[in-house]
Amino acid sequence: MANTPYPESYYAASANAAPPRPALQEEVETDVCVIGAGYTGLSSALFLLENGFKVTVLEAAKVGFGASGRNGGQIVNSYSRDIDVIERTVGPKQAQLLGQMAFEGGRIIRERVAKYNIQCDLKDGGVFAAITAKQMGHLEAQKRLWERFGHTQLELMDQARIRQVVACDQYVGGMLDMSGGHIHPLNLALGEAAAVESLGGTIYEQSPAVRIERGASPVVHTPQGKVRAKFIIVAGNAYLGNLVPELAAKSMPCGTQVITTAPLGDALASSLLPQDYCVEDCNYLLDYYRLTADKRLVFGGGVVYGARDPANIEAIIRPKMLKAFPQLKDVKIDYAWTGNFLLTLSRLPQVGRLGDNIYYSQGCSGHGVTYTHLAGKVLAEALRGQAERFDAFADLPHYPFPGGQLLRTPFAALGAWYYGLRDKFGY
Ligand SMILES: Cc1cc2nc3c(=O)[nH]c(=O)nc-3n(C[C@H](O)[C@H](O)[C@H](O)COP(=O)(O)OP(=O)(O)OC[C@H]3O[C@@H](n4cnc5c(N)ncnc54)[C@H](O)[C@@H]3O)c2cc1C
């Protein structure tokens, strides 16, 4: 049997202890079979268990093996496309609902951490850093927009003010969101998995769903077992492959890379980020970074369309880090890894139902730490018969990538190159 380990990331090296979770080797019956133990699957499982459902989670590798255990750890509110675009696409009523939900994921994370005592180094405060005056103008508009939907923990920063929170000379200003923040992402997933089990849920690792037998009482097959369920939640995101062909057509896995320095020591670490906020810049192909609890810098950036694993990640990301922080030129990189997120053409999440009983949420296109936690709640509401918020997501239109499965990667890369050039020349 395949035994897929975690990638060699800083997170895997500093993960909290977790119990062994055997592969499924029998036939079991449950109310809800969740496919995938990332944040989407775990958040769904937790909300369902809290509402009295019996839940079985199937994970192809290990809890948090996918993006949820590899990401930048940044709690970024809202969606990868903002609410004004949603408003123009689907109209004010649906946008109002989605806008109200845009900051809920961050609150869910904090509630989970407090309720289940999850040790994941949670810190408050996230910075959006503007490299150009035009980006600063966008942030000003974004603040007005978010405040219109009731999200108020925001502060615009001029050049002098942002220099007080991040020792990088590239920025003309920024916006601080105190309801943003950061976490050790794998430890958040592991803590949520423990919470699932504390409520009586079962998680099978090394148990990929290889086939779904659809129907009134659907069955999910793994290599050595099967789960008969009333409902299925598909939460495999960029790692799902072609298990559900309808979902693969309108999304594309993309890779993004992360490096982690050796420990910097207190003085150097706090000279870079004195308040320990996390930072992402406002470029289309953005850089994001933050400190860890043991004072390393985690720095991510870059996108590989089609999710091929680059050969030398340090060679791609280290120059970006040194551009932001030349003072780190002598610092060693201890870890480098890649992970996949799922891109949709609109960059909005793909949510819906296949038949009567197969639900899915995927494709939040980069910013997913908060959205996936919200998604779990919204999916659980739908299974309980309260579908208004689910429908607000499910009604978002989605289109196939130009060029189909074969040409979508070069077309998307071309689009990104164009936006990358615009960033470079400040358009
Ligand atoms: C490197 C990187 C950095 C990122 N940084 C940030 C960030 O700082 N902030 C932010 O907001 N977002 C970030 N993101 C995005 C965010 O991490 C994701 O949007 C989010 O974690 C997706 O969660 P998920 O549960 O939907 O998917 P995943 O976490 O990918 O989980 C899917 C799980 O399903 C399993 N699976 C797949 N197929 C099957 C199957 N057939 N049977 C059983 N199991 C299956 C996989 O093994 C995997 O564990 C980043 C993503 C990456 C890759």
The ligand as a Gaussian input file, in Angstrom:
#p B3LYP/6-31G(d) Opt

LIG

0 1
 C        2.295000      27.064000      -0.892000
 C        0.951000      27.665000      -0.630000
 C        0.864000      28.839000       0.100000
 C       -0.389000      29.378000       0.403000
 N       -0.443000      30.436000       1.238000
 C       -1.660000      30.898000       1.648000
 C       -1.747000      31.895000       2.629000
 O       -0.748000      32.316000       3.220000
 N       -2.991000      32.363000       2.955000
 C       -4.126000      31.885000       2.363000
 O       -5.223000      32.351000       2.667000
 N       -4.062000      30.870000       1.477000
 C       -2.869000      30.353000       1.112000
 N       -2.798000      29.302000       0.254000
 C       -4.054000      28.662000      -0.168000
 C       -4.641000      27.775000       0.930000
 O       -3.625000      27.055000       1.578000
 C       -5.653000      26.803000       0.307000
 O       -6.637000      27.562000      -0.362000
 C       -6.359000      25.928000       1.323000
 O       -5.478000      25.357000       2.246000
 C       -7.123000      24.822000       0.580000
 O       -7.653000      23.937000       1.523000
 P       -8.432000      22.653000       1.021000
 O       -8.819000      21.883000       2.211000
 O       -9.539000      23.065000       0.106000
 O       -7.388000      21.865000       0.131000
 P       -6.071000      21.064000       0.581000
 O       -5.503000      21.624000       1.812000
 O       -5.200000      20.972000      -0.608000
 O       -6.615000      19.643000       0.989000
 C       -7.091000      18.689000       0.079000
 C       -6.838000      17.328000       0.694000
 O       -7.582000      16.362000      -0.036000
 C       -6.785000      15.201000      -0.169000
 N       -7.296000      14.477000      -1.323000
 C       -7.278000      14.843000      -2.624000
 N       -7.874000      13.896000      -3.383000
 C       -8.281000      12.926000      -2.539000
 C       -8.940000      11.685000      -2.740000
 N       -9.287000      11.250000      -3.967000
 N       -9.225000      10.918000      -1.651000
 C       -8.893000      11.335000      -0.394000
 N       -8.240000      12.520000      -0.171000
 C       -7.947000      13.304000      -1.234000
 C       -5.370000      15.725000      -0.344000
 O       -4.395000      14.764000      -0.025000
 C       -5.370000      16.912000       0.614000
 O       -4.926000      16.563000       1.914000
 C       -1.572000      28.760000      -0.096000
 C       -1.475000      27.606000      -0.872000
 C       -0.226000      27.047000      -1.126000
 C       -0.148000      25.805000      -1.934000

